[in-house]
Amino acid sequence: MAHELGVYDNMFSASGITPWHGIGIVLDSPPTIEEGLQKANLDWGVRLLPLYCQIPPDLEFHTVSNRAVLREDTNEILGTVGANYTPLQNRDAFNLFAPLVEDRSILLETAGSIRNGRRVWILARINTDSADISKGDEIKPYILLSNSHDGTLAVRFGFTHIRVVCNNTLSAAIFGKVSKLIRLTHTANIYNNLETLRGVLDLAKASFVASIEQYRSLASKDINVADLERYVKVVLDPDFKKEFDKAQENDEGIDITLTRTQSLIIDIFERGIGSDLPKARTWWGAYNSVNEWLMYHKGRNIDNRLNSVWFGDGYNTNNRALEVAMKMAA
């Protein structure tokens, strides 16, 4: 199917916004752990099954080291994994948040799955003050846990931020250790490693402060058309930076020819969401033009766009867009 949502997928949102363009349940208040599991239709487990093959000429069955991941409530095979793979059950992923949810340090805001449960996420808002980059441009801090049951992704646990005016996922601070998403491979040690993640709230708050400083720094620096075009080219075409740097070394000019996508990002800068805010025509606005393209324009539909920003190439592009903006605006 063209979209990422399977017939068994669901999700909830406690932010007041229906998730994923009308797919999902809007809750009046943040749920408990048990309510979150049920509302997101994630109250199921997986187990590993042995795999066999027939080897010519006798065509007898032989056990192979890889195993199949079975979704227990639907009996669907979600993927095949290696011999050392240890699944992270949905309930255990939710329970990681339990102490912080119980004392309301964090609030479960959205959770769900795509591809019939092959990929699962939990997004929890840190219950602390938000921050304004400029008047009307509010940022809120979150903790994101993402997991796969098909063997394609490690467990990722870390910090991200939401720009309220457009509900976009921003990159967190990228120059400090506290900013990095923690990745855990599906091995026998995964449950021991998860215990170390329960103390991340202070790190999350530190990351939020560092990120806000970065965002405000970008918002304090105006950008001209020439630098905007160069920025977009460097973010989307890393080879262009090499050409540009070489031209600068030789004290030569370089022609900038924008592709259709790059021209679209320039147009988003001029007319996109938040372009009427006080600090829009800055390096902050330039970064958000790439971010908005990733969230609303790249890909076939909202399903695979958010999948890309949280799990795939869009995540890397989003990080690169912030990193390049910080370096070029310095």
C-alpha positions as CSV (number, residue, x, y, z in Angstrom):
1,M,0.0,0.0,0.0
2,A,1.1,3.6,-0.6
3,H,0.9,4.6,3.0
4,E,2.6,3.2,6.1
5,L,-0.5,2.4,8.2
6,G,-1.6,-1.2,8.3
7,V,-5.1,-2.5,9.1
8,Y,-4.0,-3.3,12.7
9,D,-2.3,0.1,13.4
10,N,-3.7,2.8,15.6
11,M,-2.4,5.7,17.6
12,F,-3.6,8.3,20.1
13,S,-2.9,11.9,20.7
14,A,-3.3,13.9,23.9
15,S,-2.2,17.2,22.3
16,G,-5.6,18.1,21.1
17,I,-4.6,17.5,17.5
18,T,-5.8,14.4,15.6
19,P,-2.6,12.5,14.7
20,W,-1.5,11.6,11.2
21,H,-4.1,13.6,9.3
22,G,-7.2,12.1,10.8
23,I,-6.0,8.6,11.7
24,G,-6.1,8.0,15.4
25,I,-7.8,8.8,18.7
26,V,-7.8,12.2,20.4
27,L,-7.8,12.0,24.2
28,D,-9.0,14.7,26.6
29,S,-6.0,14.2,28.9
30,P,-2.7,12.3,28.9
31,P,-3.2,8.6,29.6
32,T,-1.8,6.2,32.1
33,I,0.6,3.6,30.9
34,E,-2.1,1.0,30.7
35,E,-4.5,3.4,28.9
36,G,-1.7,4.4,26.5
37,L,-1.1,0.7,25.6
38,Q,-4.8,0.1,24.9
39,K,-5.5,3.4,23.0
40,A,-2.5,3.0,20.8
41,N,-3.5,-0.7,20.1
42,L,-0.1,-1.8,21.4
43,D,-1.3,-4.2,24.1
44,W,0.3,-7.2,22.3
45,G,3.6,-9.0,22.3
46,V,5.9,-10.8,19.9
47,R,7.8,-14.0,20.1
48,L,10.5,-15.7,18.2
49,L,10.0,-18.8,16.1
50,P,12.6,-21.1,14.6
51,L,13.1,-21.2,10.8
52,Y,13.7,-24.2,8.7
53,C,14.9,-24.8,5.1
54,Q,14.9,-27.7,2.8
55,I,18.3,-28.6,1.4
56,P,18.6,-30.6,-1.9
57,P,18.9,-33.4,-2.9
58,D,17.1,-35.0,0.0
59,L,15.0,-31.9,0.8
60,E,15.0,-32.7,4.5
61,F,14.2,-29.8,6.8
62,H,17.2,-28.2,8.6
63,T,17.1,-25.5,11.3
64,V,18.7,-22.2,10.4
65,S,20.1,-19.7,12.9
66,N,17.7,-16.8,11.9
67,R,14.3,-16.6,13.5
68,A,10.9,-15.2,12.6
69,V,9.2,-12.5,14.7
70,L,5.6,-13.4,15.3
71,R,3.0,-10.8,16.4
72,E,1.0,-12.9,18.8
73,D,-2.4,-11.3,18.5
74,T,-2.6,-11.5,14.7
75,N,-0.2,-14.3,14.0
76,E,1.5,-12.1,11.4
77,I,5.2,-12.6,10.8
78,L,6.7,-9.1,11.2
79,G,10.3,-9.9,10.0
80,T,13.2,-12.3,10.3
81,V,16.1,-11.6,12.7
82,G,19.4,-13.0,13.7
83,A,20.2,-15.6,16.4
84,N,21.1,-13.1,19.0
85,Y,18.1,-10.8,18.6
86,T,16.1,-10.0,21.7
87,P,12.8,-8.2,21.2
88,L,11.7,-5.2,23.3
89,Q,8.1,-5.9,24.1
90,N,5.6,-3.0,23.8
91,R,4.6,-3.2,27.5
92,D,8.3,-3.0,28.6
93,A,8.9,0.0,26.4
94,F,5.9,1.8,28.0
95,N,7.0,0.7,31.5
96,L,10.3,2.5,30.9
97,F,8.2,5.7,31.3
98,A,6.1,4.5,34.2
99,P,7.9,6.2,37.2
100,L,8.0,9.5,35.3
101,V,4.4,9.2,34.2
102,E,3.2,8.4,37.7
103,D,4.8,11.5,39.2
104,R,3.8,13.6,36.1
105,S,7.4,14.5,35.3
106,I,6.4,13.5,31.8
107,L,3.0,13.2,30.0
108,L,2.3,10.6,27.4
109,E,1.2,12.7,24.4
110,T,1.2,10.3,21.4
111,A,2.0,6.6,20.7
112,G,1.3,4.2,17.9
113,S,2.6,1.9,15.2
114,I,2.9,1.7,11.5
115,R,3.3,-1.3,9.1
116,N,1.1,-3.4,11.3
117,G,3.3,-3.0,14.3
118,R,6.7,-3.4,12.6
119,R,7.6,0.1,14.0
120,V,6.4,1.5,17.3
121,W,6.9,4.8,19.0
122,I,6.1,6.7,22.2
123,L,6.4,10.5,22.4
124,A,6.2,11.9,25.9
125,R,6.2,15.7,26.7
126,I,8.5,16.8,29.5
127,N,6.3,18.5,32.0
128,T,8.3,21.7,32.3
129,D,8.0,25.2,31.0
130,S,8.1,25.7,27.2
131,A,10.3,28.4,25.7
132,D,9.7,31.1,23.1
133,I,12.3,31.7,20.3
134,S,10.4,34.9,19.5
135,K,6.9,36.2,20.2
136,G,4.4,33.5,19.1
137,D,7.1,30.9,18.3
138,E,6.9,28.4,21.2
139,I,9.0,25.2,21.6
140,K,8.2,22.3,23.8
141,P,10.6,19.5,25.0
142,Y,9.9,15.8,24.4
143,I,11.3,12.3,24.9
144,L,11.0,9.9,22.0
145,L,11.3,6.2,22.1
146,S,11.2,4.3,18.9
147,N,11.4,0.5,18.3
148,S,11.0,-2.0,15.5
149,H,9.8,-5.6,15.6
150,D,11.1,-6.5,12.2
151,G,14.8,-6.3,12.9
152,T,15.4,-3.2,10.8
153,L,16.1,-0.6,13.6
154,A,17.7,-0.5,16.9
155,V,15.8,0.9,19.9
156,R,16.2,4.7,19.9
157,F,15.6,6.8,23.0
158,G,16.4,10.4,23.2
159,F,15.3,14.0,23.1
160,T,13.4,16.0,20.5
161,H,11.4,19.2,20.4
162,I,8.2,20.3,18.8
163,R,7.7,23.8,17.3
164,V,4.1,24.5,18.3
165,V,3.1,26.8,15.5
166,C,3.5,24.0,12.9
167,N,3.6,20.9,15.1
168,N,7.0,20.1,13.6
169,T,9.7,17.8,15.0
170,L,12.9,19.7,15.4
171,S,16.4,18.5,15.9
172,A,17.8,18.7,19.4
173,A,21.1,20.3,20.3
174,I,23.7,18.6,18.2
175,F,27.0,19.6,19.6
176,G,26.8,18.1,23.1
177,K,26.8,14.5,24.4
178,V,23.4,15.1,26.1
179,S,21.8,15.6,22.7
180,K,22.5,12.3,21.1
181,L,19.7,9.7,20.7
182,I,20.6,6.6,22.6
183,R,20.6,3.5,20.4
184,L,20.3,0.0,21.9
185,T,20.6,-3.1,19.8
186,H,18.2,-6.0,20.3
187,T,20.5,-8.3,22.3
188,A,20.2,-10.1,25.6
189,N,21.6,-7.0,27.4
190,I,18.8,-4.7,26.1
191,Y,16.8,-4.9,29.4
192,N,19.9,-4.1,31.5
193,N,20.7,-1.2,29.2
194,L,17.1,0.1,29.5
195,E,17.6,0.6,33.2
196,T,20.2,3.2,32.5
197,L,17.7,5.3,30.6
198,R,15.5,5.9,33.6
199,G,17.7,8.7,34.8
200,V,17.7,10.8,31.6
201,L,15.2,13.5,32.6
202,D,17.9,15.9,33.9
203,L,19.8,15.3,30.6
204,A,16.7,16.0,28.6
205,K,16.2,19.3,30.4
206,A,19.8,20.2,29.8
207,S,19.4,19.3,26.1
208,F,16.4,21.5,25.9
209,V,18.2,24.5,27.4
210,A,21.1,23.9,25.0
211,S,18.8,23.6,22.0
212,I,16.9,26.8,22.9
213,E,20.2,28.7,23.0
214,Q,21.0,27.4,19.5
215,Y,17.6,28.3,18.1
216,R,17.7,31.8,19.6
217,S,21.2,32.3,18.2
218,L,20.0,31.4,14.8
219,A,17.0,33.7,15.2
220,S,19.3,36.6,16.1
221,K,21.1,36.5,12.8
222,D,19.5,37.8,9.6
223,I,20.0,35.9,6.3
224,N,20.2,37.3,2.8
225,V,19.0,35.6,-0.4
226,A,22.4,34.5,-1.6
227,D,23.2,32.9,1.8
228,L,19.8,31.2,1.9
229,E,20.3,29.7,-1.6
230,R,23.8,28.5,-0.6
231,Y,22.5,27.0,2.6
232,V,19.8,25.0,0.9
233,K,22.3,23.7,-1.7
234,V,24.7,22.7,1.0
235,V,22.1,20.9,3.1
236,L,20.6,18.9,0.2
237,D,23.7,18.6,-2.0
238,P,26.9,17.9,0.1
239,D,29.0,17.8,-3.1
240,F,28.1,21.5,-3.7
241,K,29.9,22.5,-0.5
242,K,33.1,21.0,-1.9
243,E,32.7,23.0,-5.1
244,F,31.9,26.2,-3.1
245,D,34.9,25.8,-0.8
246,K,37.2,25.2,-3.7
247,A,35.9,28.3,-5.5
248,Q,36.5,30.4,-2.3
249,E,40.0,29.1,-2.0
250,N,40.7,30.2,-5.5
251,D,38.9,33.5,-5.0
252,E,36.4,32.5,-7.7
253,G,32.7,32.9,-8.0
254,I,30.3,30.0,-8.4
255,D,26.9,29.8,-10.1
256,I,24.1,28.5,-8.0
257,T,21.4,26.6,-9.9
258,L,18.5,25.5,-7.8
259,T,16.6,22.3,-8.4
260,R,12.8,22.2,-8.2
261,T,13.0,20.9,-4.6
262,Q,15.5,23.6,-3.5
263,S,13.4,26.3,-5.1
264,L,10.4,24.9,-3.1
265,I,12.3,25.3,0.1
266,I,13.1,28.9,-0.8
267,D,9.4,29.5,-1.4
268,I,8.6,27.9,2.0
269,F,11.0,30.3,3.6
270,E,9.1,33.2,2.0
271,R,5.5,31.9,2.5
272,G,5.6,28.9,4.8
273,I,4.2,28.2,8.3
274,G,5.5,30.8,10.7
275,S,7.0,33.0,7.9
276,D,5.0,36.0,9.4
277,L,6.6,35.7,12.8
278,P,9.1,38.3,14.0
279,K,12.3,36.2,13.6
280,A,11.3,34.4,10.4
281,R,13.8,36.1,8.0
282,T,16.8,34.7,9.8
283,W,18.9,31.6,9.9
284,W,16.2,30.2,12.2
285,G,13.7,30.7,9.4
286,A,16.1,29.0,7.0
287,Y,16.4,25.9,9.1
288,N,12.6,25.8,9.6
289,S,12.1,26.0,5.8
290,V,14.0,22.7,5.4
291,N,12.2,21.2,8.4
292,E,8.8,22.2,7.0
293,W,9.7,20.6,3.6
294,L,10.6,17.4,5.4
295,M,7.4,17.4,7.4
296,Y,4.9,18.5,4.8
297,H,6.2,18.1,1.3
298,K,8.9,15.4,1.0
299,G,7.6,11.9,0.2
300,R,4.2,10.6,-1.0
301,N,2.1,11.3,2.1
302,I,2.1,12.3,5.8
303,D,2.6,8.6,6.8
304,N,6.0,8.1,5.2
305,R,7.1,11.7,5.9
306,L,6.8,11.3,9.6
307,N,8.3,7.8,9.3
308,S,11.3,9.3,7.5
309,V,11.8,12.2,10.0
310,W,11.6,9.9,13.0
311,F,13.2,6.7,11.7
312,G,14.9,7.3,8.3
313,D,16.7,9.7,6.0
314,G,14.6,12.6,7.1
315,Y,16.0,12.3,10.6
316,N,19.5,12.7,9.2
317,T,18.6,15.6,6.9
318,N,16.9,17.4,9.8
319,N,20.0,17.1,11.9
320,R,22.2,18.2,9.0
321,A,20.0,21.2,8.4
322,L,20.5,22.4,12.0
323,E,24.2,21.7,12.0
324,V,24.8,23.5,8.7
325,A,22.8,26.5,9.8
326,M,24.8,26.8,13.0
327,K,28.1,26.6,11.2
328,M,27.1,29.0,8.4
329,A,25.5,31.5,10.7
330,A,28.6,31.6,13.0
